[in-house]
Amino acid sequence: MEQSLASAMLEWLEDGAPWKLRVADFYEQHEFSFDDVVLPDALAGSFSSHALEELRRHIEERFGVELSTRIDVTAHRLTHGQRIKIHNDFIPGEESHRLLIQLNRGWEDSNGGLLVFFNSNDPADVHRILRPLHNTGVVFEISESSLHAVTPIQAGNRYTLVLSFFPREKCSQPANMSSSR
């Protein structure tokens, strides 16, 4: 994301976004869907159907997959004490790939909020740890083994844009149907 756009998005997330608290079994966070808001003019173009289509094509090429034109965009904010426990987000037939864009002002390791990928459900079996540095991103495939978590927030607010991609539905003719000429 262009630096000026990332800064403008962070300012909007800090001061103008319509956050709603959501509590689930493995997390508590503030969030909202881009479907439910009108973005400021300075930000809207970056999430236009054309911009998202280009991003979808890039992810298809990178992962060698075919994706649906459906792309869900949400924003997440974690505040002091909040965390996301180990999970994989896998639901058969649903989201297949995810792009996380971090937008955080002056983030330090002591703030917590580290994104951790695991090799198993064992919290000691860490594969990789990523800092939520401003204007960085990570894209990954959602599967039964895409185990990840976010460590507890110790200071500050952690902002993430979450772009969810879905598999392209295959259209096939039922076996008992014949084509007419």
HUBELZI-V836188 format. One record per backbone hydrogen bond with DSSP energy under -1.0 kcal/mol. CO is the residue of the C=O (numbers start at 1). NH is the residue of the N-H. Records with the same first field share a line. If there is no record, write none. Layout:
CO = NH ; NH
This chain:
2 = 6
3 = 7
4 = 8
5 = 9
6 = 10
7 = 11
8 = 12
9 = 13
10 = 14
11 = 15
12 = 16 ; 17
17 = 19
20 = 31
22 = 29
26 = 85
27 = 24
29 = 22
30 = 77
31 = 20
32 = 75
33 = 36
34 = 37
40 = 43 ; 44
43 = 46
44 = 47
45 = 48
48 = 52
49 = 53
50 = 54
51 = 55
52 = 56
53 = 57
54 = 58
55 = 59
56 = 60
57 = 61
58 = 62
59 = 63
60 = 64 ; 65
66 = 168
72 = 164
73 = 34
74 = 162
75 = 32
76 = 160
77 = 30
78 = 158
79 = 82
82 = 153
84 = 150
87 = 148
91 = 94
96 = 142
97 = 165
98 = 140
99 = 163
100 = 138
101 = 161
102 = 135
108 = 111
109 = 112
111 = 154 ; 155
114 = 151
115 = 130
116 = 149
117 = 127 ; 128
122 = 125
124 = 126
125 = 119
128 = 117
130 = 115
131 = 133
133 = 136
136 = 102
138 = 100
140 = 98
143 = 146
145 = 147
147 = 118
148 = 87
149 = 116
150 = 84
153 = 81
158 = 78
159 = 103
160 = 76
161 = 101
162 = 74
163 = 99
164 = 72
165 = 96 ; 97
166 = 68
174 = 177
